[in-house]
Every structure is written in structure tokens, then in C-alpha cells.
């Protein structure tokens, strides 16, 4: 007679919350034998407190959560504690309740509920940071001077290109927003020095291209409870970023005959409700650029600036000395694009744009593609297209570094474009 004909043994096999080890010990069998028997009759073990397909989970904004599940026995408080531990939380931080209703032989409708004992922190630390004031003080203390630009420099026409991206103003870690502003100010000073150096070696640099790559603000609703770990609220972030953009243009634009600002939007700038974006165009990154454009529209000395600012589109382009320069933030790579590395993701996305060139036009015909979002500088020459991923200008992510072991020093990417060279004289300002 086989054990599978033993009714008591079958009861144990069908108890999904009994482990194979427990059954094997009780019946003096090997674990593999029990697992084979369960596989034969189609039974899968479920750990206490674990959820499975068909269970109903609910989460509330106050931190409460519950799960409703059908099991072969009524649940216990030990099951509820195991359920809380499985999500990485501590049972002692919650008030737990259970409810079981029998509605058939060995069939119970069970509900486990958990409510935080102390609630979610709703107090936001006030840091008293004035981003506009910090920048104004840095400008007063500046000691760097740059020789005057003369339009008499010999040499081929050329454009100096820089990127402003992934500033994520509002982060409170690694020195917070004050350190981010000071670092950005330093990048702009270094950019002036770089312009002077290039002109000393004969680069004409009559044009300036500023590529604004998104994630200028940190945002407040990008992930749950984000606003409680920031040192600037949304209003302060926007004011600070507008001041940074204006500072960059005030410092650099007067040094050139013509200026182009090419701006795309990032995921941190998205206006979200319950974690979902409202519309494709509702974005604080491009909003900041639009505000800077409005501010400079009244300045007679800033009428040589051309603005190309994304609305709903993920990528924007401009022509520089006959070359097509394209930028997109990089978060778009996650939408229907596969790839094991950042470079492969970028390449796959660009192939999609090239395949739909009638709809996306020059986006799919880029000579130079500049992307951001991934915070680590890298690049690849794909032949007709040169791809360059920028470093970020934020203070880094401690959580990401602790998990991955990788980090990237903040930097501002610069290069030169001429009628005969799409990309030369690269320098990352650090």
C-alpha cells in the first residue's frame, strides 16, 4: 500500500503551510520524497504569512495595510507577524488584527490587518536654506576673472557646448542644497576658464550651446514620503533652479555672438498625483527654463539667445554648424526598450527613433546624442551617431552607492562643435 493511499498522510501533504521538512520528520521520510509526492498531486507549500496569487492586498496613505486570503485553516497572530516581517517591517511597530470565517470544509477566508502604532511622520525638518541668497553671496565673493571676448579671433567657426543636468536641487544629503549650489557655481566658473583656455589655443567659439538635460529639481512626490527627506520644498526648488539657470546665462551668454538653449525634461520634474504623472508636458524642469526665458526676454543684452524647450516630446534637437544635436533625459529608455547596459538601452531607443523617422524627424538622425538620468559619464561612437552620457551635478545617492558599490563624482560635460568636427575638445569640469 502506497503512502498516497493513507488519508492522514494526504491531509498533511495538502496542508500548504506545513513544510516538507516537518512532514518528512513526522512520517520518517526523506524531504525529496515529500516534495515529489506534493508535486505529483499539485500542492505548493506556502510559508506562514506569505501571500500568493489570488490574495487581495490593500495599502492606505496612513501606513495601514491588510491582506485577505483563502487558506485551509484559520490564521493566527503568529501568521500576521510573519506577514509583517516578510515586507521588511517590525511587527512591534504595528497594531495587528486577524479575522477568519469558515465557509466550507478546510476553507477559511482570512484577513490580516496592520496599523502603525505611531503613524507616519508628518513633520518636515525646516533647514532655513535660501538658495537665491546663497547664489547671490557666491557671486559677490567670486575671485575668477576671464579675459574679454573679442570677435577678432582667427580660426574656423565653432561652438562651445556645456550640459546642465541632474542637479536635483532639494536633496538634503551629502551637504544638501547649499553644497549643490556652491558646486554648480564652481562649474560655471570653471566653464569660463575653459572658454578662455580654448580661445588661447585658437578656437573662435562665437557660439554657445547649453544642453539642459532634466532632473534640475529633486521633486517632492517622486516616491512615497519624499518631501520629508528634502531641505527645500517645491517652491524653493523651482526658485533655486531658475536662479541657477539665470546665473549660468548671465555669466556665459555675454561672451558669445549667439547662444542656443536646448532643454528636455526629466522624471524628477514630473508633476505627479498618487505617483502618476498628470500630463507629459506638466514638468518643473522645463517650467524652470521657461521662467528663465521670460525673465531674460526683457533684457536687451540677452536677445541673442534662441530657446528650444521640450513640451510633450521626450527628445529635442537643434542644428549646430550643420550637425544635428539631440538630447533626451534617458528615463524614456525604460518604456519599451531593452538593454543590459545604459549604452545598449540608448542604442535600442535611438534605433526606434530612426525606424520612425517620418514621425520623429531629426531626432532619429542625430549626429550627436546627449543623454542623462543614469548619473555616470560614458560614451560610444556608433558611426553616424556619437552617443555621450553625462555625469550628474547632484550630491550623489548614498542609498544607491551602498547597494551597488558604485558612485560618480559630479561634473559638467563640455565639448566643441565645428563645421568639420561634430565633437572635439571634450572636458568634464569637476
VOPAGU-2260 file (C-alpha; in pm, 1 decimal, decimal comma):
REM VOPAGU-2260
SITE   aa  ch    i         X         Y         Z
SITE  UNK   A    0       0,0       0,0       0,0
SITE  UNK   A    1     139,8     341,5    -100,4
SITE  UNK   A    2     157,1     630,2     144,1
SITE  UNK   A    3     -50,9     825,1    -108,1
SITE  UNK   A    4    -337,1     589,9     -12,1
SITE  UNK   A    5    -304,2     691,0     354,1
SITE  UNK   A    6    -573,6     951,8     430,2
SITE  UNK   A    7    -377,8    1105,0     721,9
SITE  UNK   A    8     -64,8    1141,5     511,0
SITE  UNK   A    9    -269,7    1306,5     235,8
SITE  UNK   A   10    -409,7    1555,9     489,3
SITE  UNK   A   11     -54,1    1658,3     577,1
SITE  UNK   A   12      52,2    1680,8     212,7
SITE  UNK   A   13    -242,4    1907,5     133,7
SITE  UNK   A   14    -172,7    2139,5     426,5
SITE  UNK   A   15       8,7    2409,1     225,7
SITE  UNK   A   16     150,6    2567,7     539,5
SITE  UNK   A   17     330,1    2250,2     654,8
SITE  UNK   A   18     688,9    2237,0     531,7
SITE  UNK   A   19     833,9    1931,6     357,2
SITE  UNK   A   20    1083,5    1904,0     645,2
SITE  UNK   A   21     803,0    1882,1     903,3
SITE  UNK   A   22     612,4    1617,9     705,4
SITE  UNK   A   23     927,5    1415,4     636,5
SITE  UNK   A   24    1017,2    1416,1    1007,8
SITE  UNK   A   25     667,4    1310,8    1111,7
SITE  UNK   A   26     644,1    1024,3     862,5
SITE  UNK   A   27    1013,4     923,1     871,2
SITE  UNK   A   28    1067,6    1006,5     504,7
SITE  UNK   A   29    1322,0    1197,1     301,7
SITE  UNK   A   30    1248,8    1561,8     209,9
SITE  UNK   A   31    1276,8    1481,9    -161,3
SITE  UNK   A   32    1014,4    1209,3    -128,6
SITE  UNK   A   33     767,2    1450,4      27,5
SITE  UNK   A   34     839,4    1711,7    -240,4
SITE  UNK   A   35     789,5    1451,2    -515,0
SITE  UNK   A   36     455,8    1346,7    -361,4
SITE  UNK   A   37     341,6    1709,2    -343,2
SITE  UNK   A   38     447,1    1772,0    -699,1
SITE  UNK   A   39     253,5    1464,2    -808,8
SITE  UNK   A   40     -71,4    1589,4    -653,1
SITE  UNK   A   41      -9,3    1955,1    -743,0
SITE  UNK   A   42      38,7    2107,3    -395,8
SITE  UNK   A   43     270,8    2404,8    -337,4
SITE  UNK   A   44     393,2    2492,2      12,8
SITE  UNK   A   45     304,2    2842,0     136,7
SITE  UNK   A   46     511,2    2990,3     416,9
SITE  UNK   A   47     317,1    3132,1     713,5
SITE  UNK   A   48     213,6    3487,4     641,5
SITE  UNK   A   49     317,4    3463,4     276,3
SITE  UNK   A   50      88,1    3583,9       0,8
SITE  UNK   A   51       3,3    3402,2    -318,5
SITE  UNK   A   52    -183,9    3473,1    -645,1
SITE  UNK   A   53    -548,3    3541,9    -566,1
SITE  UNK   A   54    -478,4    3717,0    -236,3
SITE  UNK   A   55    -610,2    4072,0    -203,6
SITE  UNK   A   56    -371,9    4336,5     -68,9
SITE  UNK   A   57    -472,0    4686,7      42,0
SITE  UNK   A   58    -246,2    4977,0     142,4
SITE  UNK   A   59    -361,5    5309,3     287,1
SITE  UNK   A   60    -199,6    5652,8     288,7
SITE  UNK   A   61    -169,7    5641,6     670,8
SITE  UNK   A   62      60,8    5338,5     650,8
SITE  UNK   A   63    -208,7    5080,5     728,2
SITE  UNK   A   64    -220,3    4762,8     521,8
SITE  UNK   A   65    -422,4    4443,1     501,3
SITE  UNK   A   66    -435,4    4117,8     309,2
SITE  UNK   A   67    -733,2    3888,5     251,0
SITE  UNK   A   68    -653,6    3525,7     168,4
SITE  UNK   A   69    -822,5    3186,1     146,1
SITE  UNK   A   70    -640,6    2914,6     342,8
SITE  UNK   A   71    -708,2    2563,0     470,1
SITE  UNK   A   72    -707,4    2678,4     835,4
SITE  UNK   A   73    -777,5    2991,7    1037,4
SITE  UNK   A   74    -477,1    3224,6    1061,8
SITE  UNK   A   75    -310,9    3325,4    1388,4
SITE  UNK   A   76    -132,2    3633,2    1517,5
SITE  UNK   A   77     195,1    3449,1    1450,9
SITE  UNK   A   78      96,5    3442,0    1082,1
SITE  UNK   A   79      29,1    3815,8    1093,8
SITE  UNK   A   80     371,3    3879,3    1249,1
SITE  UNK   A   81     535,7    3667,5     977,1
SITE  UNK   A   82     347,0    3865,2     712,6
SITE  UNK   A   83     478,0    4195,6     850,1
SITE  UNK   A   84     835,8    4059,6     870,7
SITE  UNK   A   85     815,5    3941,7     507,2
SITE  UNK   A   86     772,7    4306,8     397,8
SITE  UNK   A   87    1082,5    4414,3     592,1
SITE  UNK   A   88     891,0    4580,8     877,2
SITE  UNK   A   89     887,3    4509,7    1250,8
SITE  UNK   A   90     568,2    4356,5    1397,9
SITE  UNK   A   91     614,9    4554,5    1720,3
SITE  UNK   A   92     568,6    4878,2    1524,7
SITE  UNK   A   93     212,1    4778,4    1427,7
SITE  UNK   A   94    -120,2    4702,1    1592,3
SITE  UNK   A   95    -220,5    4369,0    1436,7
SITE  UNK   A   96    -565,0    4217,1    1396,3
SITE  UNK   A   97    -688,8    3894,7    1236,3
SITE  UNK   A   98   -1027,0    3767,4    1122,2
SITE  UNK   A   99   -1117,6    3417,7     997,9
SITE  UNK   A  100   -1452,0    3299,5     857,5
SITE  UNK   A  101   -1511,7    2929,4     784,2
SITE  UNK   A  102   -1723,5    2872,1     476,3
SITE  UNK   A  103   -1650,7    2509,1     389,7
SITE  UNK   A  104   -1450,3    2202,8     486,2
SITE  UNK   A  105   -1092,3    2318,1     543,7
SITE  UNK   A  106   -1172,4    2650,3     372,2
SITE  UNK   A  107   -1130,4    2975,6     561,2
SITE  UNK   A  108   -1147,1    3335,6     448,1
SITE  UNK   A  109    -874,0    3509,2     646,0
SITE  UNK   A  110    -792,0    3878,3     681,2
SITE  UNK   A  111    -480,3    4023,0     844,8
SITE  UNK   A  112    -461,8    4396,9     916,2
SITE  UNK   A  113    -177,6    4615,5    1043,7
SITE  UNK   A  114    -191,2    4978,9    1158,5
SITE  UNK   A  115     124,0    5173,8    1251,2
SITE  UNK   A  116     130,2    5239,8    1625,2
SITE  UNK   A  117     292,7    5579,7    1588,9
SITE  UNK   A  118     160,7    5681,3    1246,9
SITE  UNK   A  119     366,6    5822,8     961,6
SITE  UNK   A  120     593,4    6117,3    1029,9
SITE  UNK   A  121     420,4    6430,4     906,1
SITE  UNK   A  122     674,4    6676,1    1044,7
SITE  UNK   A  123     918,2    6806,7     787,0
SITE  UNK   A  124    1252,7    6937,0     907,6
SITE  UNK   A  125    1296,8    7304,2     825,5
SITE  UNK   A  126    1653,0    7380,9     717,3
SITE  UNK   A  127    1619,8    7755,6     662,7
SITE  UNK   A  128    1805,1    7741,6     329,6
SITE  UNK   A  129    1776,3    8037,1      90,4
SITE  UNK   A  130    1903,5    7910,4    -248,2
SITE  UNK   A  131    1879,3    8250,4    -418,7
SITE  UNK   A  132    2062,4    8416,8    -129,6
SITE  UNK   A  133    2340,6    8155,3    -131,8
SITE  UNK   A  134    2397,8    8208,9    -504,0
SITE  UNK   A  135    2398,1    8587,7    -463,7
SITE  UNK   A  136    2663,4    8564,0    -191,9
SITE  UNK   A  137    2879,2    8335,7    -408,2
SITE  UNK   A  138    2862,2    8587,1    -691,2
SITE  UNK   A  139    2980,0    8863,4    -456,9
SITE  UNK   A  140    3274,7    8653,2    -341,0
SITE  UNK   A  141    3390,2    8547,4    -688,9
SITE  UNK   A  142    3762,2    8584,8    -749,9
SITE  UNK   A  143    3778,7    8435,8   -1101,6
SITE  UNK   A  144    3810,5    8677,5   -1391,2
SITE  UNK   A  145    3805,1    8591,9   -1759,7
SITE  UNK   A  146    3965,9    8790,9   -2036,7
SITE  UNK   A  147    3725,6    8982,7   -2261,4
SITE  UNK   A  148    3594,7    8807,0   -2569,4
SITE  UNK   A  149    3690,7    8963,3   -2899,4
SITE  UNK   A  150    3528,0    8859,8   -3223,7
SITE  UNK   A  151    3860,8    8905,3   -3399,6
SITE  UNK   A  152    3992,4    8558,0   -3308,5
SITE  UNK   A  153    4118,7    8377,0   -3616,9
SITE  UNK   A  154    4011,7    8023,9   -3684,3
SITE  UNK   A  155    3712,3    7824,7   -3803,6
SITE  UNK   A  156    3367,1    7889,3   -3669,0
SITE  UNK   A  157    3298,9    7686,3   -3359,2
SITE  UNK   A  158    3058,5    7649,8   -3067,9
SITE  UNK   A  159    3128,5    7579,5   -2704,5
SITE  UNK   A  160    2880,6    7327,3   -2560,9
SITE  UNK   A  161    2801,3    7256,3   -2195,4
SITE  UNK   A  162    2539,1    7049,7   -2014,3
SITE  UNK   A  163    2325,2    7134,7   -1712,0
SITE  UNK   A  164    2160,9    6817,1   -1587,0
SITE  UNK   A  165    2065,2    6605,7   -1286,7
SITE  UNK   A  166    2116,7    6888,0   -1037,5
SITE  UNK   A  167    1820,0    6755,4    -835,2
SITE  UNK   A  168    1814,9    7063,8    -615,5
SITE  UNK   A  169    1644,1    6989,9    -284,8
SITE  UNK   A  170    1834,7    6676,9    -180,1
SITE  UNK   A  171    1933,5    6701,6     185,2
SITE  UNK   A  172    2220,1    6451,8     194,0
SITE  UNK   A  173    2594,0    6497,5     129,6
SITE  UNK   A  174    2585,1    6864,9     221,2
SITE  UNK   A  175    2236,6    6929,0      85,7
SITE  UNK   A  176    2119,6    7208,5    -141,4
SITE  UNK   A  177    2376,7    7458,3     -14,3
SITE  UNK   A  178    2659,8    7230,0    -131,9
SITE  UNK   A  179    2482,1    7163,5    -463,4
SITE  UNK   A  180    2450,5    7536,7    -532,7
SITE  UNK   A  181    2815,3    7601,4    -443,0
SITE  UNK   A  182    2923,5    7315,5    -669,3
SITE  UNK   A  183    2713,6    7445,0    -960,7
SITE  UNK   A  184    2856,8    7792,9    -915,7
SITE  UNK   A  185    3205,9    7642,2    -931,3
SITE  UNK   A  186    3118,3    7457,1   -1254,2
SITE  UNK   A  187    3017,0    7784,0   -1419,0
SITE  UNK   A  188    3341,6    7949,4   -1307,7
SITE  UNK   A  189    3536,7    7654,9   -1448,0
SITE  UNK   A  190    3340,4    7684,5   -1774,0
SITE  UNK   A  191    3458,1    8046,6   -1807,9
SITE  UNK   A  192    3816,4    7933,6   -1752,9
SITE  UNK   A  193    3772,4    7657,0   -2012,6
SITE  UNK   A  194    3640,3    7906,3   -2270,2
SITE  UNK   A  195    3944,2    8126,0   -2210,9
SITE  UNK   A  196    4180,4    7828,0   -2246,8
SITE  UNK   A  197    4021,5    7720,1   -2576,8
SITE  UNK   A  198    4043,0    8068,7   -2720,6
SITE  UNK   A  199    4409,8    8087,1   -2624,1
SITE  UNK   A  200    4475,6    7785,1   -2846,9
SITE  UNK   A  201    4282,3    7938,8   -3137,7
SITE  UNK   A  202    3923,7    7820,3   -3102,0
SITE  UNK   A  203    3696,7    8100,6   -3220,6
SITE  UNK   A  204    3393,5    7995,4   -3015,6
SITE  UNK   A  205    3149,8    8253,9   -3143,6
SITE  UNK   A  206    2857,8    8033,8   -3035,1
SITE  UNK   A  207    2740,4    7878,9   -2707,2
SITE  UNK   A  208    2509,5    7576,3   -2675,7
SITE  UNK   A  209    2366,3    7495,2   -2333,4
SITE  UNK   A  210    2210,9    7149,0   -2320,4
SITE  UNK   A  211    1970,6    7129,3   -2026,3
SITE  UNK   A  212    1907,8    6761,3   -1959,5
SITE  UNK   A  213    1630,8    6748,2   -1697,9
SITE  UNK   A  214    1609,9    6648,0   -1331,2
SITE  UNK   A  215    1700,7    7001,5   -1232,9
SITE  UNK   A  216    1468,6    6974,6    -932,2
SITE  UNK   A  217    1453,9    6683,0    -688,3
SITE  UNK   A  218    1074,2    6696,6    -675,5
SITE  UNK   A  219     855,1    6622,8    -375,2
SITE  UNK   A  220     628,0    6334,7    -484,0
SITE  UNK   A  221     856,3    6112,1    -692,0
SITE  UNK   A  222     839,4    5836,0    -429,2
SITE  UNK   A  223     633,1    5798,1    -106,7
SITE  UNK   A  224     717,9    6043,1     175,0
SITE  UNK   A  225     997,4    6200,1     -32,4
SITE  UNK   A  226     914,7    6550,7      87,9
SITE  UNK   A  227    1015,8    6463,9     446,0
SITE  UNK   A  228    1377,7    6397,3     343,1
SITE  UNK   A  229    1428,4    6720,7     147,1
SITE  UNK   A  230    1576,7    7052,6     256,1
SITE  UNK   A  231    1376,7    7256,4       1,1
SITE  UNK   A  232    1006,6    7239,7     -80,1
SITE  UNK   A  233     876,7    7253,1    -436,9
SITE  UNK   A  234     852,7    7634,1    -448,2
SITE  UNK   A  235    1208,3    7674,0    -315,6
SITE  UNK   A  236    1344,7    7415,3    -559,4
SITE  UNK   A  237    1193,3    7598,0    -856,2
SITE  UNK   A  238    1316,8    7938,0    -737,1
SITE  UNK   A  239    1664,4    7795,6    -682,0
SITE  UNK   A  240    1685,0    7626,9   -1023,0
SITE  UNK   A  241    1564,9    7940,1   -1205,1
SITE  UNK   A  242    1836,9    8135,0   -1024,0
SITE  UNK   A  243    2099,5    7877,4   -1129,8
SITE  UNK   A  244    1993,0    7891,9   -1495,9
SITE  UNK   A  245    1995,2    8271,2   -1493,4
SITE  UNK   A  246    2336,4    8272,2   -1327,9
SITE  UNK   A  247    2478,2    8042,5   -1597,9
SITE  UNK   A  248    2338,8    8261,7   -1876,2
SITE  UNK   A  249    2437,2    8588,9   -1706,2
SITE  UNK   A  250    2792,6    8455,3   -1672,8
SITE  UNK   A  251    2838,1    8293,8   -2014,2
SITE  UNK   A  252    2598,3    8440,2   -2271,9
SITE  UNK   A  253    2771,7    8782,3   -2295,3
SITE  UNK   A  254    3089,3    8602,9   -2406,6
SITE  UNK   A  255    2932,4    8483,0   -2734,2
SITE  UNK   A  256    2775,9    8616,9   -3053,8
SITE  UNK   A  257    2491,7    8366,1   -3043,7
SITE  UNK   A  258    2350,8    8126,5   -2782,4
SITE  UNK   A  259    2121,2    7825,4   -2805,0
SITE  UNK   A  260    1946,4    7666,5   -2507,9
SITE  UNK   A  261    1830,4    7310,1   -2579,3
SITE  UNK   A  262    1616,7    7177,6   -2293,5
SITE  UNK   A  263    1446,1    6842,9   -2232,4
SITE  UNK   A  264    1250,9    6732,8   -1925,7
SITE  UNK   A  265    1337,2    6473,1   -1660,3
SITE  UNK   A  266    1138,4    6232,7   -1448,1
SITE  UNK   A  267    1206,6    6421,5   -1122,7
SITE  UNK   A  268    1038,7    6727,8   -1269,8
SITE  UNK   A  269     714,7    6544,2   -1341,1
SITE  UNK   A  270     402,0    6672,4   -1167,7
SITE  UNK   A  271     254,3    6357,9   -1014,5
SITE  UNK   A  272     -64,5    6270,5    -826,7
SITE  UNK   A  273     -64,7    5940,5    -637,1
SITE  UNK   A  274     263,9    5851,4    -803,9
SITE  UNK   A  275     138,5    5901,7   -1162,0
SITE  UNK   A  276     226,5    6191,8   -1390,1
SITE  UNK   A  277     -54,0    6429,8   -1482,6
SITE  UNK   A  278      42,0    6510,6   -1842,4
SITE  UNK   A  279     357,2    6471,6   -2050,0
SITE  UNK   A  280     413,2    6847,8   -2061,0
SITE  UNK   A  281     349,1    6930,9   -1692,9
SITE  UNK   A  282     709,7    6931,6   -1576,3
SITE  UNK   A  283     900,3    7154,6   -1333,1
SITE  UNK   A  284    1231,6    7111,9   -1521,0
SITE  UNK   A  285    1107,7    7275,2   -1839,7
SITE  UNK   A  286     891,4    7511,7   -1632,5
SITE  UNK   A  287    1211,9    7649,1   -1476,9
SITE  UNK   A  288    1365,7    7701,4   -1822,0
SITE  UNK   A  289    1050,4    7877,1   -1943,3
SITE  UNK   A  290    1065,3    8110,1   -1640,9
SITE  UNK   A  291    1429,6    8193,8   -1715,6
SITE  UNK   A  292    1331,9    8264,8   -2077,1
SITE  UNK   A  293    1057,3    8504,0   -1962,5
SITE  UNK   A  294    1296,4    8680,2   -1724,7
SITE  UNK   A  295    1558,4    8737,5   -1997,7
SITE  UNK   A  296    1305,7    8841,6   -2260,5
SITE  UNK   A  297    1316,2    9193,6   -2112,2
SITE  UNK   A  298    1694,9    9217,1   -2112,8
SITE  UNK   A  299    1819,6    9392,9   -2430,5
SITE  UNK   A  300    2159,8    9227,6   -2385,8
SITE  UNK   A  301    2011,4    8877,5   -2397,6
SITE  UNK   A  302    1825,9    8891,3   -2728,3
SITE  UNK   A  303    2085,8    8672,9   -2899,7
SITE  UNK   A  304    1955,3    8360,5   -2718,6
SITE  UNK   A  305    1748,2    8101,2   -2906,3
SITE  UNK   A  306    1536,6    7868,0   -2691,3
SITE  UNK   A  307    1435,8    7511,2   -2782,8
SITE  UNK   A  308    1231,3    7376,0   -2490,7
SITE  UNK   A  309    1051,8    7040,8   -2481,2
SITE  UNK   A  310     678,1    7031,9   -2429,2
SITE  UNK   A  311     524,1    6683,5   -2456,7
SITE  UNK   A  312     812,5    6532,5   -2653,4
SITE  UNK   A  313    1082,1    6326,8   -2478,1
SITE  UNK   A  314    1367,0    6448,9   -2701,1
SITE  UNK   A  315    1458,7    6779,9   -2866,1
SITE  UNK   A  316    1715,3    6877,4   -3126,6
SITE  UNK   A  317    1894,7    7173,3   -3277,9
SITE  UNK   A  318    2141,7    7224,2   -3559,3
SITE  UNK   A  319    2495,5    7333,7   -3473,1
SITE  UNK   A  320    2731,2    7411,2   -3762,5
SITE  UNK   A  321    2541,6    7167,0   -3984,4
SITE  UNK   A  322    2533,6    6885,0   -3727,5
SITE  UNK   A  323    2215,3    6755,2   -3563,4
SITE  UNK   A  324    2246,7    6769,3   -3184,5
SITE  UNK   A  325    1981,0    6571,7   -2994,3
SITE  UNK   A  326    1918,0    6537,7   -2622,8
SITE  UNK   A  327    1675,4    6329,5   -2415,2
SITE  UNK   A  328    1682,8    6277,9   -2041,0
SITE  UNK   A  329    1709,5    5897,3   -2050,2
SITE  UNK   A  330    1410,8    5785,2   -1843,4
SITE  UNK   A  331    1234,4    5715,9   -2173,8
SITE  UNK   A  332    1467,9    5417,5   -2220,9
SITE  UNK   A  333    1258,7    5226,2   -1964,8
SITE  UNK   A  334     949,1    5239,6   -2187,2
SITE  UNK   A  335     953,8    4951,5   -2433,4
SITE  UNK   A  336    1333,0    4947,3   -2462,9
SITE  UNK   A  337    1552,6    4655,7   -2359,1
SITE  UNK   A  338    1924,3    4650,7   -2294,8
SITE  UNK   A  339    2172,1    4513,5   -2043,0
SITE  UNK   A  340    2367,4    4840,1   -2015,3
SITE  UNK   A  341    2295,2    5210,8   -2042,2
SITE  UNK   A  342    2467,0    5219,1   -2380,6
SITE  UNK   A  343    2256,9    4930,2   -2512,9
SITE  UNK   A  344    1936,7    5094,1   -2385,9
SITE  UNK   A  345    2029,7    5422,9   -2552,0
SITE  UNK   A  346    2116,3    5245,4   -2876,3
SITE  UNK   A  347    1789,9    5047,9   -2878,5
SITE  UNK   A  348    1585,4    5364,2   -2818,2
SITE  UNK   A  349    1771,9    5554,0   -3090,0
SITE  UNK   A  350    1708,4    5271,3   -3338,4
SITE  UNK   A  351    1337,0    5305,5   -3259,8
SITE  UNK   A  352    1355,1    5677,3   -3340,2
SITE  UNK   A  353    1545,6    5609,2   -3663,1
SITE  UNK   A  354    1288,1    5347,4   -3764,5
SITE  UNK   A  355    1010,0    5606,6   -3717,2
SITE  UNK   A  356    1199,3    5894,3   -3878,0
SITE  UNK   A  357     891,4    6018,1   -4066,4
SITE  UNK   A  358     725,5    6088,6   -3732,5
SITE  UNK   A  359    1025,6    6191,0   -3519,5
SITE  UNK   A  360    1235,7    6356,3   -3791,3
SITE  UNK   A  361    1581,1    6478,1   -3689,3
SITE  UNK   A  362    1559,4    6300,2   -3352,0
SITE  UNK   A  363    1629,2    5977,2   -3540,9
SITE  UNK   A  364    1907,3    6139,0   -3744,3
SITE  UNK   A  365    2129,0    6262,0   -3461,5
SITE  UNK   A  366    2495,5    6323,3   -3528,2
SITE  UNK   A  367    2546,5    6373,5   -3154,3
SITE  UNK   A  368    2310,6    6225,3   -2893,7
SITE  UNK   A  369    2347,9    6354,4   -2536,7
SITE  UNK   A  370    2164,1    6163,9   -2260,2
SITE  UNK   A  371    2146,1    6197,2   -1883,3
SITE  UNK   A  372    1947,5    6028,4   -1599,0
SITE  UNK   A  373    2197,3    5749,5   -1516,9
SITE  UNK   A  374    2443,1    5981,0   -1337,0
SITE  UNK   A  375    2757,9    5813,7   -1474,2
SITE  UNK   A  376    2957,5    5951,5   -1764,3
SITE  UNK   A  377    3023,9    5720,5   -2060,8
SITE  UNK   A  378    3007,7    5727,8   -2438,8
SITE  UNK   A  379    3026,6    5531,8   -2762,6
SITE  UNK   A  380    3082,5    5612,5   -3127,5
SITE  UNK   A  381    2806,0    5431,6   -3319,1
SITE  UNK   A  382    2934,8    5552,3   -3654,5
SITE  UNK   A  383    2696,4    5810,2   -3794,6
SITE  UNK   A  384    2592,1    5895,0   -3438,8
SITE  UNK   A  385    2812,4    5973,9   -3139,6
SITE  UNK   A  386    2645,9    5895,3   -2804,6
SITE  UNK   A  387    2755,4    6064,4   -2483,8
SITE  UNK   A  388    2607,6    6004,1   -2139,3
SITE  UNK   A  389    2668,3    6290,0   -1894,5
SITE  UNK   A  390    2779,2    6276,9   -1531,6
SITE  UNK   A  391    2533,7    6428,7   -1285,1
SITE  UNK   A  392    2557,4    6757,3   -1094,2
SITE  UNK   A  393    2382,4    6644,8    -775,1
SITE  UNK   A  394    2538,7    6525,1    -449,8
SITE  UNK   A  395    2511,3    6154,5    -525,5
SITE  UNK   A  396    2279,6    5889,4    -379,7
SITE  UNK   A  397    2406,6    5719,8     -60,4
SITE  UNK   A  398    2140,0    5450,2     -86,9
SITE  UNK   A  399    2238,3    5362,5    -444,8
SITE  UNK   A  400    2609,3    5359,4    -362,2
SITE  UNK   A  401    2558,5    5138,7     -56,7
SITE  UNK   A  402    2355,1    4891,7    -261,7
SITE  UNK   A  403    2565,9    4887,1    -579,1
SITE  UNK   A  404    2913,8    4986,0    -460,5
SITE  UNK   A  405    2931,5    5239,8    -744,8
SITE  UNK   A  406    2929,4    5618,6    -741,8
SITE  UNK   A  407    3010,9    5904,8    -974,2
SITE  UNK   A  408    3176,5    6235,6    -897,4
SITE  UNK   A  409    2965,5    6538,9   -1000,3
SITE  UNK   A  410    3076,4    6701,5   -1323,2
SITE  UNK   A  411    2976,6    6929,5   -1612,4
SITE  UNK   A  412    3039,4    6792,9   -1961,4
SITE  UNK   A  413    3181,9    7036,3   -2219,8
SITE  UNK   A  414    3295,0    6998,4   -2581,1
SITE  UNK   A  415    3334,4    7193,5   -2906,0
SITE  UNK   A  416    3146,4    7160,9   -3238,4
SITE  UNK   A  417    3279,9    7296,9   -3569,3
SITE  UNK   A  418    3168,3    7265,0   -3933,6
SITE  UNK   A  419    3420,1    6982,1   -3978,5
SITE  UNK   A  420    3401,3    6811,7   -3638,2
SITE  UNK   A  421    3084,5    6716,8   -3451,8
SITE  UNK   A  422    3266,6    6655,6   -3121,7
SITE  UNK   A  423    3613,7    6763,8   -3008,9
SITE  UNK   A  424    3799,1    6920,1   -2715,2
SITE  UNK   A  425    3592,7    6733,9   -2456,8
SITE  UNK   A  426    3648,0    6830,0   -2092,6
SITE  UNK   A  427    3448,7    6724,7   -1788,3
SITE  UNK   A  428    3464,0    7006,6   -1534,0
SITE  UNK   A  429    3497,4    6867,2   -1181,0
